[in-house]
Amino acid sequence: MPQPILRSARLLLVPLADRHLELEVRLDSDAEVLRYLFSRPHPRDVVVDYHARRMAQAAKVDGLGFWMAFGSGDCGRESIVPASEDEGEFVGLMMLPPAHGPDQPDDPTVAELGYRLVRRHWRKGLASEASRCLLRHAFDTVGQRRVIAQTMTVNVGSRGVMEAVGMRYVRTYFPEWDEPLPGAEQGEVEYEMTREMWRAR
C-alpha cells in the first residue's frame, strides 16, 4: 500500500517526494524551527542527506513515511483545503515513519509521530490537526499497534500537541548528546497512543 494523500479540514498532506526538497531546505534553515532538535540550522547538503534517509525510511513499512502539509491562505479556521498542493501554501513536514533509534526495537507495528511547521503557522492548531489525521491513518488504514512521539521535556509546545490529540505520557529518559541543547539536562519525554486507546476514543 503506497502512502496516500490525506486530507483534514484545513490541510492537504502529500507524500514526501524528491520535488519537495527545496521546501525541506527552507524549513530546516530556520533555527527556531529546529530549536529543540539541533544546535544550528541545517545547510543544504545536510538536508539533502536527511531527505534521502526519510525516503528510505518510508520504504520500510507500507503506508508509513513522511508527508508535506499544504494549506490555503493563512490556514485560518475558515480556510478551505485546496484542490492540489500547487494551490496551497507550504505549512510543514509531518512524520509517521516506523519507530527508529537506539532505544526503539525494530517493530514494524510501531510508528513514530512527528511534526515540523513553518514558524508563521505555529499556534493555529495545525500540528494537532495533522497529527489526528496521521493517527487515524496509522490505526484505521495501516493497522499499527502503537504510535509513539518523543521530544525534549522542555518543549512545552510539542508536548501540548501530544496531549491535545490524546496521547499519554510514558516515560522521561536521558540520552547522551554530543552537543546538548539548552534544557537537555531535564531529559526527553515519550508519549504513546495504542490501538486500544484509539478505538476507545
N, C-alpha and C positions, 0 to 999 in steps of 0.2 A: 504494500500500500504506500504510494508516494505521499509526501506531505501535501495536504490540501490547502487551498486558500480558505482562510477563516474570516468570519465577519462578526463584529459586535455592533452595538448601537452607533458608535462613533468611529469605529476603526475598521480598516481592511488589513488583514495580516497575510502577507505574501511570502511564500517560502524563500529563504535566502538563496541568492544566485550570484554568479560572478558579476553580473551587471550592477549589483548593489555595492561593489567595493568602495567606490568614492563616497558613498553615504556613510559607510563604516569609518572611513578615514576622517570624515568631517566630525562624526560623533566622538571618536577617540582623540581628537585634537583639543577637546575641552577638558582642562584639568579638573573643573568642578564635577563634571560627569563621572570622572574616574577617581574622585576623591577618596572613596572607601575601597578602592580596588588596587590602585597603583600610585607610586610616589610622583609620577610625572606623566604628561600626555604622551601618547604613542606616536613616534614618527611613522611615516608611511610604510617603510619596509617591515616594521613590526606588525602593523595592521594587516599587511598582505599575508604574513605568516599566520596570524590568528584567523584570518578568513579561510585559509587552506585547512587549518585544523577544524574549524567549525563545519566546513563542508564534509570533511572526513568523518566527524562525529555523527553528522546527520545521516550518514550511510549505514550506520551500525544497527539501528532498530527501525523497522518500517514505521513511518508515521511520525517519528520524533525528529527534532532538529531545531532550526532557528528560523525566525520569521522577521521580516521588516514590516513595521507598522506605519500605515499611512492614514491620514485623516483629512477632513475638509476644513478650510478656513483656519480658525484658531482652535479648533476642536472644542468649541463651546458646547454647552449641554443641548443646544438645538441643532447642532451640526448634522448633516446627512452624509452617510457613507458614500464616497464617490464610486462611480461605476468601474473605474480602473485605477491602478496605482498612479498612472500618469496624471490623473486629475487631482490627486491628493497631495497633501504636504507631509513630508517625512517627519515621523514622530519618534521613532526609536527602534531598537533591536530587542526582540522578545525571544526568550530562550527556553527550550524544553528538550534538551538532549538527554541521552542516557546519563545517569549519575556517574560521575567520574572523580578521580582524585585519590591520593594515597590512603585516605581513611574510608573510602567507599568500596564495598565489594562489587565485583563485576556481575551485576544482576540486571538483565535486560528488562525486568518488570518494574524497575525503579528509575524514575526520571528526575531531573533537577530543573526547577523553575527559576528563571532569572529575567531581568528587565533592565534596560539602559535607555533612558529617554533624553532627547534633546532638551536642554535646560529650559527653553521657553514653554515647554509643555509639562513642566513639573506642577504638582499640586492642583491638578484638574481631575484626578481620579482615573487617569488613563492607564496607569500601570495596573491598578486593581481591575479595571475593565478588561484589559488584555489578559491578565492572569486568570480571571474567571473563564475566559474563552479557552485558554490553553488547558486549564484543569478539566473542563468539560470534554475537550478533545482527548486528553490523556486517559480519562476513565471511561467515557461513553463510546469512544471510537477505537482507540488503540488498545484499551483493556489493561492499562497499567495497574499494578498492585499498590504502588505508593509513589508519591511525588514529594520531594524534599526541596527546601530552599535554605540558603546559607548567606549570612552577611556578618559584618562586624557588629559587635554588641552595641557600639555607639552610633550605629547607623539607624537612627530613630525613624527616618522616612521609609526605608526599605522594610523595617520590621512592622511598621504600620500597615504596609500593603499586605504582608503575610497574614497579619491578624485580621485585616478587613475582609480577606477572601475566605476566612475560616480555618486557616492552618493553625496547628497547635505547636507550642514550644516543646522541643525535645531535649535539648542539651546546650551547654556552653562548653567550648573546648578551646585549647590554646596551642595553635600550630606555631611552628618556628618559621620566622621570616628573615630573609637576608637583609631586607630594608623595611623594618617595622614602620607602619603608618601611625600617626598620632591616634591614640586610643587603643592600639593593639594590645596593650597590657590588660585590657578588660576582656580580651578573647573574642571568639566568634560564636554566633548562635546558629542553631539549626532548628527549622520548623518542618512540619510534615502535614500532608493530607493523605489519608489512606482511602482505599476504595470503599471501605465500610463507612468512613466519615462522610465521603462524598454522597453515598447513597442515602445516608441518614438526613442529609440536608434537603 
